[in-house]
Amino acid sequence: MISDLLTVGFSLRQAIAFLQTLLAKHELMFKQIDSNLSNGSLFADSLKPFISQDVYYQLVIAEEHGDLQDCIGRLGQYLSMRVKQQTVLKGLLQYPIILLSMLGALLIALKIFVFPELDTWQSQDTVVENNHYLYLVGLGLCLLFIILLIVKGSQIWRGIGTNKKVAYLCRLPIIGESYRLYYGYYLISNFSLLLSNGMGMKRICQMFSAFDSQSLLHQLGQSLNEILAEGNKPEQLLKEYSYLPLELIIFVNKGATTEELGQQLDAFANVLFKRLSKSIEKLLTMIQPLLFGVIAIVIILLYLSIMLPIYHSMKGIY
């Protein structure tokens, strides 16, 4: 919306003031942003407490070296797509969650009313009690192991670099492709913006080195700087950043000027954005069938938990 307001002639502060009136529930946030702008802060710095690190650095790059209005428009397009897909996801999850809740209530009712009756049919009550005790102990140990695994995993995750985190996410089954497209789009769009404004690779590296050391752009800039210092070509970066699109090699090797390369990468970033949108939509279509599969398994297990004790009791009779 800010991009639309800037297009029709609003200044940045006028746009913020307008949104403060229009979106009353976010009034305090817009007041803080307006206050920061009036004190001379950059737009990106004014928004920093309310946005992710990736979005923040995109705004920094656009505000200092590119077209802020165009960048805001692209970010708005991406964020609106994400909000739309979150709405679709909630709709897809609604019915399966209701079914799972009903199954949970049914399981509790069976545990309270049915299973005790089935236990009385068993001829060896002590064995049943021991089995229940062992079941609870085993369940407790499994939960403890899972908690310890999560704690240890989170400690390891915090200790590794951003580049390795991103590379791991991009290798995940099913969802890895969407991560790869997102980070490819994120990096290509930033490079296209800087190259379109005539910045060479060395200047880009210097700029990225000023960013937070844990940011992906900082680590990318460091790697690129080392590659250039060793006399290697920039496409060597693809070996370390395997999630970068392979098409990047073709664009770099075409021998275009810096500005032309920036324009070509800008068009390619738009293609990656469309691929990302389709990839996420494909994932959304898989969610309901997977959940219904889980529900079917739960129903089968509930059925077996009721019928097996009855079957064993009838065997004892005959």
TASULQUI-V126449 format. One record per pair of residues at least 6 apart in sequence whose C-alpha atoms are under 6 Angstrom apart, sorted by the first residue. I is the first residue (numbers start at 0). J is the second residue. D is the distance in whole Angstrom. If there is no record, write none. Layout:
i->(I;I)
j->(J;J)
d->(D;D)
//
This chain:
i->(2;2;2;19;19;32;35;43;43;43;61;161;168;169;169;169;177;177;179;180;183;184;184;187;188;191;191;191;194;194;194;195;195;197;197;204;204;207;207;207;208;210;234)
j->(68;71;72;26;29;45;45;55;58;59;67;215;175;175;178;179;275;278;242;275;243;268;271;268;268;261;264;265;257;258;261;258;261;257;258;220;224;216;217;220;217;217;248)
d->(6;6;5;5;6;5;5;6;5;6;5;6;6;4;5;5;6;6;5;6;5;5;6;6;5;4;5;5;6;6;5;4;4;6;6;5;6;6;5;5;5;6;6)
//
